[in-house]
Amino acid sequence: MSRRQRFGGEWETIPLGELEKRGDIGLYRGNVISQKDIDRIPGEYPIYSSSVHTDGLFGSYGEYMFDEELITWSVDGGGHFFYRPKHRFSVTNVCGYLRIRTSSIDYRYLAYHLQSLHSRTTFDYTLKAHPCVIRGFYTVALPQLREQRAIAAVLGDVDGLIGSLEALIAKKRAVKQAAMQQLLTARTRLPGFGGEWETRRLGKLAKMSSGGTPLTSGGAYY
């Protein structure tokens, strides 16, 4: 995508660790929140952890660590980054969080940029995304704040469209599931069809067997 005429100037390229050294950001780990803690203090405030499913949502809690805009990432779950708009929430010890301390960096832009960088790398059980690792692992490019916000707005619009399409797909899947339950149990019959359905065990209709490991003498497989 080319830059529009109304934007110009050089982009600053700098490692996360250098941004932290000069005081522009801070990288931290979350707190230990056990199931006993959740049971002891139930509540509605979300807890984010290392899972990449459901945007990292782990559960809910009666206390909260933050009521601010932040970026979080999964330390043990592959290093995925998430933008967190201002709300009351907590993060566990297998989750990291990034706090911006300068007015020259936009949270949403930096989150999108880190997500893009992360999509080109892999973290696993041998290389976890600890703060000490990502400080030197990621180098970010920072245009002027106005351009950061414009880029984030464009990508946010795309995210909104994707969210609408995903909601539509989920609705269609639910319709399909309901149709399967009706059509595959003869509760609802298609026009032009009638009569009783025959019920038979699968073993009477087909021969089934499990797979196996080829012999080591089979050179074609080894």
Buried (B, 14 or more C-beta within 10 A) or exposed (E): EEEEEEEEEEEEEBBBBBBBEEEBBEBBBBEEBEEEBBEEEEEEBBBBBBBEEEEBBBBBBEEBBBEBBBBBBBBBBBBBBBBBEEEBBBBBBBBBBBBBEEEEBBBBBBBBBBBEBBEEEEBEEEEBBBBEBBBEBBEBEBBBBEBBBBBBEEBEEEBEEEEEEEEEEEEEEEEEEEEEEEEEEEEEEEEEEEEEEEEEEEEEEEEEEEEEEEEEEEEEEE
